[in-house]
Amino acid sequence: MGQLVRKPAPHPLPITKEELEAHLKVFHEPTLNDVVHSYHVAMWEDPQYHRYLDAVYDEDAVEGSLALDNGEAARMIRERAIAADDQRLASKKLATISKALNVVLRRYGISRKERAREVAGQIVDMNSDG
């Protein structure tokens, strides 16, 4: 009447991090934006880097132009990548790194455009009459 059914033993859990990573089914290489993001976070407290990202109007920019300041911030990122021998960024053009940096700033809600439209923590619609 009651036969015992032997269930197969489950595959054991990985022991090491390396074994765990070998089991990963979904893997994606970090995008350029993700790589720039990691450098951005690492450089955030560098005063010069911060100065290049601070202005929202050309007249307040370190180099007198937001575009030039973006380029200088991108140059700092690329120089850090070159020093780290990070081939993902070391050979990229400054314009490419700058565009990725703008994506990263939007991820945080602190892009120049977003900050220029903000008054007392609130986004102001510049197109409305009231």
Summary of the structure (lengths in Angstrom):
residues: 130
radius of gyration: 23.5
end to end distance: 82.7
largest distance: 88.8
contacts: 269
relative contact order: 0.11
helix: 55%
strand: 3%
